[in-house]
Structures are given as structure tokens and as C-alpha cells.
Amino acid sequence: MSAFNSRTGGYKAGMFLLFFASFVFLVGLGAPYWYIEDIKALSSNIVINVKIRGGLWMTCTTACISIPSATGCTTLGLTGLPGWFLAVRAMEGVCTIGLIIACIYALATNCRSLPGPRSRVLEGLAGLSGILGYIGCMVHVSMIREGHSVSDLPISTSLFIPNTLESDLDWAFFPAASGSGLVVIAAIVIAINNKPLDVQPNTGGMVMTTATAQPQPYVVQPGHYPPQPYVAQPGVAPPPYSQISSS
């Protein structure tokens, strides 16, 4: 029997929520759809619409006309990006590492046969990771709502002059933000239900317990006498067992 089987229902619910929230967070983190930027560029009195959709690690650009230097997907590096965006990437990266370690620790501590000493490492690590990831998401949404651009327009400024820029959130941001928030809730649920376990070792699937026999008093009934102990006498054979047991 593993230690997880001896946990309370609340602890098991918190564990399920932790793994589910981590999965949702990682899906949103890896998708390149955190923000949308619609840019209108002017060239020879012709308005060119350029749309940029990107995530924390990749950006994809499309234009209404064929511009080889402005279309396609590219991996984002560490240069040419605003400082606030690099800070968001760093916080989400640390959050990801913390969640992976927390999930591995949860499996290691709950899948063994006997529980170890009570520890707050799991809920502490998961909670801090979720808080850090949620803060990063809030920084991202605040900067995007204020109209800040993540990446520069990948078109030569000598030919195309950016006119207007409209930025908004894309769908992958929402599972990342909700996943990090659910991780914090899961950590709180685990912390509330993380109680010391009292698991007895078992043999062959059966729990071995020690029972103490209590002596029963002899009740005297009319016409019956209490059994007398047999006293051996020299030269006299002992009576048969049936006579002793019925006396």
C-alpha cells in the first residue's frame, strides 16, 4: 500500500488539481500565441497591414502583400526585445522549473510504501512557482494593454514607415495565466490537508494488529460446580480427557 492511498480526499483532490493546472500552464507557455500586434505601415501612399502573433519563444508575422523579409516565423532570442518582456520570460521559465520539480517530488513522496516525515516542501515549492508565474502573466497583460510592442516591425524603415500599432492578448495567454493561478489554489488545498500519516506495515496485504485477550469471569449456575484443577496422585492414573472437560 502506497502512502497516497492513506491520504485524505482533500489531499488527493489537491494533487489532481496540481497536475492538471501544471499541464494547462505548460500548454499555454509553449504556444506562440500570447499577443497580437496589428501594424499599419505606409509605403508610396500604400497602406500595408502587418499582423504579428507571438509567444514567449517564437513570433510569426504575416502581411497583406508578399514581403519576404516580413513574413514567416522566427525564434525569439535575447536581443532586440524589451526589458519587461525578458523579465516575463524569466519568471515563466523559473515557474516551469519549479512546477516540474514539485510534480516529481509529489510522485516520489506519495508512491513509496511508507510515508516519510511530514514536510511542507511540495506545497511551498508549488505555491511559490504558481505565484511567480501569475505575476509574470500580470506584467505581460498590463504592458500589452498599455500598447507596448514586443518586437520591432521586421521591415526596413527606409522603405516602410510604421503608422499605427494595435496590440491585444492572444488565446495562449489565458491557459498560462489560469494554470498558474490554479497551481496556487492546489498548493493551498494540499497544505490544508497535509496531515501526518500513521500507516502500519502490512504482510501479504493484511494489516497486522495485536489484540489483548480479556479474561472472562466464571458464572456459577445452580446444580453445576466450577471446574476443579486435576491434581496428580502417585499410583493413580489420570481420568480420560472427556471426563475432565465435561466436569
Salt bridges, closest charged atoms under 4 A:
GLU123 OE2 - ARG120 NH1 2.88
GLU146 OE1 - HIS148 NE2 3.21
ASP168 OD1 - ARG145 NH1 3.07
ASP170 OD2 - ARG53 NH2 2.78
